[in-house]
Amino acid sequence: MHDDQLTDLERLTLSRRRFIGAGALTGAALFLGGGLLSRSVLADSISSTVASPLLGFANLPAATADTITLPPGYSFRPLISWGQPLQKGGPAFKGDGSNSAAEQLLQFGDNTDGMSFFPWPGDPDRALMAINNEYVNYRYLLAHGGLPKSAEDVRKAQNAEGVTVIEVRRGGDGWAFVQGSPYNRRVHGNLPIEVSGPARGHELLKTAADPLGIEVLGTFQNCSSGKTPWGTYLTCEENFSDCFGSSDANLQFTPDQKRFSVLHASAENDWHRFDPRFDIARNPNELNRHGWIVEIDPFDPTAKPIKRTALGRFKHENAALATTGDGRVVVYMGDDERGEFIYKFITRDRLDRDDAKANRHILDQGTLYVARFDEGNGDADHPKGRGRWIELTAGKHGLTAEHGFANQAEVVIRARQAGTHVGATRMDRPEWITVSPKDGQVYCTLTNNSKRGEPGQPVGGPNPRANNLYGQILRWREHGDDAAAMDFQWDLFVVAGNPVVHAGTPQAGSHAINADNMFNSPDGVGFDGGGRLWIQTDGKYSNKGDYAGMGNNQMLCADPHTGEIRRFMVGPVGCEVTGLAFSPDYRSMFVGIQHPGEEGGSSFPDHQAGVHPRSTVVVISRDDGGVIGA
């Protein structure tokens, strides 16, 4: 970056309070001389966090109960749970895991994650929801409680993953699931899905079952998601490689396969033993057909989902959309693995706001970029850093045939390797990304990274701690406040930690963290219409050792301007709190409770003897009918 560009960035940067406001600065971790500045330095140089008028609820204490805990004046109701039949007369859920694969296909999937709410045109009391079903808990999914032992077991798992589309309607008791709606459907692990974009038809996507490389069976391991301005749903394939293995114990994996940590026998699924599609020894290209973003039209049950390969192949966490100053669409994406990258994609064409159908293939043409961050300026009064987006286009920045990138198809299929080749910054597991509706700043949760500080993953910049137990939230502002910019400024909005166990050390977290609101492993993140930042956690819930006093996984709320963070919700035993959507009036909040009782100890939400705990989407509302969080 040239000096004149730095000057322009300074001139374009808003005031200290707006870009890295006084309170938000209290959440900044400073990299200086190879170490994180102490909390005492932060406290001395930055004004204390002030009470936020944006947060209208009392901070909630940590909790360990097997239920959802909310502030006074708030209530929750289950909307839909794993195994609930989608149609009237459908197979009832059996609490002992004995439902068949065929029955599971007609029921709500397991382990809810990202979700979006789609208002019904012209009817404020009707809507559709698209909800990810990320993976399965075999101890509950299968009656024998272990990894699959048959093709039937594998098919049941595949039928429980993917996406569920449901209709919801609002009545006197609020929003409720509409059983029997023709819009209710499952997008599962064996559904035919079209391939579009630069990788369509490429040799690396061809198999004996699909010699043209244009149609893939299934989407699975669907983590979070995105919602497009033209009314479709983007679901993100994350830990897809966990579903693969090899019948040949002596098979030598290729460098590309090793980049996705493929194992001969997956400890997570073992699908390859009973479904040859997932046996790399027999079908090596099948691995390349997954790890994409899939677009689904919730309003057309007959529409074929499409894998949009122009957005790159990696372990997609979610997709956060914005628009450029000239009207093009931007998709921000994180790759959730230790030491992987942050990406953005900018469409070639402009968004047509008057004709939704005109945008249906807008994600097939555009440019993919990867982020490079500097180590920050170390200024105790105004800590920040800068970064650049590096284009991932065949023929540029050394992405040539001699380096394994003969064309754009190979760039997107091998997006991780392309990022490495151009010198992208290895991050602390980029999870969800969200864009502020108030000022366009972008926030990304970096959930944790036990390998930070090892060779190849140096401490510094937005990754300021070795053996990062607790995670942090990164924020950046694009040059000129335009999502099309190639330069940006970054800061750390908050660094999570435990100030009780690790007082006076970097593991205590930044100044905004205290004994009353501490948390670990921020994961889900999103804004509401008022500009509140909601933070969900998927971390350690032992409530002891490094995590003493943190309780179960939770959801917090932050004011981006003052930096104040308050705990709003605590989930039941052994769960992850993930998935976030609002009704248009922001009086109903939809939240996912994933894998309650992951290690036992929960009976949520049924609380009945002999009934397994169930991943559940809940609806949260204020007892007085007001706006959530206000």
Order of alpha helices (4+ residues) and beta strands (2+ residues): alpha-alpha-alpha-beta-beta-alpha-beta-alpha-beta-beta-alpha-alpha-beta-beta-beta-beta-beta-beta-beta-alpha-beta-beta-beta-beta-beta-beta-beta-alpha-alpha-beta-beta-beta-beta-beta-beta-beta-beta-beta-beta-beta
